[in-house]
Amino acid sequence: MAVLTRDVILREIESGRVIIDPLASDQIGVASVDLTLGDEIRVIETGGEPIEIRDETDFRDHTEVRSLRESYVLEPGVTIHGITCERVTLPSNLCGFLEGRSRFARLGLMVHVTSAFVQPGVQNRQVLEMSNVSSRSLRIHAGVRVCQLVLMRTEGAAVYQGRFAAQDEI
């Protein structure tokens, strides 16, 4: 697999093989595309019994959606789900990884805890598992470029058809 650079990303977008909507030209960096945080988050409910980690466990049973029209204070040690404003469409021979931006990581914001892989053939918005690993509270705002998408060519072709294939909301 090889990481796509700006000129290749632009060609893929111009050809219509990669669609990132909405997208401003200054979101495309030297080897990645900045993605912005949407206007909703999903917050894990506090208290109660321990959550069972089993194949059938559904995160939606233990979380609630909140608006991010107003900022949200992410306390130390807390994880929330965000979602990108952008809908990402990839062809069957491209995949990607979401990476947090270092400017925010240096303040303790982890943008994806463990699920950074963007499958080939996706057509959805990307959910971000955002955690505060600092000792201070962080104020989260919609519309901020919180992560970057690094694109790579795959060896072979595939189209993701899994549980989150049509994900357009948190």
N, C-alpha and C positions, 0 to 999 in steps of 0.2 A: 504494500500500500504506500502511496505517496501523498503528501500534503499538497493541496492546491494553493498556489500563490495568487495574488491579486489579479494578474492578467488572465489567468485560467478561470478564476471565479467569474470575472466579468464576461468572458466568452461563454461560459456555461449559462449565465443569466441572460445574455443577449440571444442565445440560441433557444431559450425557453426550457432548457432541460432542468435548470435550477430556478425555482420561484421562491422568493422571500418577499412576503407582502404584509404590511407596507415596508418599503426599503428606501432610504436616502443614500445617495452615492457616498457620503462621508462615513457610512457605517462599514464600508469595505476597507479592511486594513491590508497589510502586506501579505498576510496568509490566514486571514480569518474575517468573519463578519460579526460585528457587534449586534447583540439582540437586546431589546428593551423589556423591562418589566411591565406587564399589563396592569389593569385596574382592579383585579380581584386577587385575593389570597385565600388559602385554606389553612385554618388554624386547628391544631390538635387540641381536643377538649382536655381540660385538666381534671385531675382527681379520678375517682372510680377505681374499679378493679384493673389489674394488669391486662394489657392487650395481648391476646394470644397471637403468636407468630406462627401461622399455619398457611398452607396453600390457599385455603378458602377465605382467609381474612381479607376484608375489603376496607381500605383506608377511609372510605367515605362514611363508614359506620362510626368512626371515631373522630371525625373532623367536622368543621363548619366553614362555609364560605362567608367571607367578609369583603366589603368594598375597600378598595385602596384609593378611593377618591380623596380621602384624608390620609395623611401619613400614618404608619403603624410603627409602634415602638417594639422592636425585637429584643427581648431581654436575653442576657447571657444564658447559654445552655438550652435555648428554645429553638425548635425547628418549625418552620412553616412551609407551605407550598405556594410558589408563585407560578405565573404562566407568562410566556412571552407575548408581547403584542403581535409579533410577526408569526405568520403561518409559513412553515417551511415545507417545500415540496422538493424531494430529491428523486433522481432517476434510479434505476435498479443497480447501477454500478458505482454509485457514490454513497458514502456514509459520512458520519461526522462525530465529533466529540464536543460537548459543551465544556467550556473552561471559564472559571471565574476570572474577573478582571483583577489584576494585581493591586490596583489602587484601593479596591474594597477589601480584598483578602488581607492586606496589611493592616486593616482596621478590625479584622476578625470575622468578616462575612464570608462564609462558605456558600457558594451558589448552587452547587450540586453535591449532595453528600456522597452518593455512590452510583447514581444512575446517569452517567454522563453520555452514554452511547446513543447516537441518533442513527436509527436503522436505515438501510437502503430502501428506497421506494416510499418513504413516509410522505404524508400530506397532512400535517397537523401543526398545532402550536406546541411548544416545548414546556413541559412542567419542570419547575426548578425546586429542588429540595434545599431550602435556604436555612442555614443555621448560624447562630451567633456563637463563636467560640472565644470571644474576647471577654474581658472582665467588665466591660461597660455596655450599656444599652445602645442599640443602633436604631436610628429612625429611617424606615424604609419608605420610599416614594415611588409611585407609578411613573413610567416614562423614562426612567434612568437606564442607561446602558449597563446592565449588571453582569453580562456574560458575553462570551464570544463563541461562535460556531467555527470549528476547524473542520474543513472538508477534506476527504480522502477518497481516492479511487479504490474500489474493491477488486479482488481477483475473482472474477465470475460475477454473476448478477443474481439478485434476490429482491423480493419485495416483502416488507414486514406486513404481516396479517394478524398480529397478536392483539392482546387485550386493549392496548391503547392506540391502535391504528387510527382511529377517527377522533382522537383527543383534540377538542377545541375549547374545552373549559376545564377548570381545575377539578 
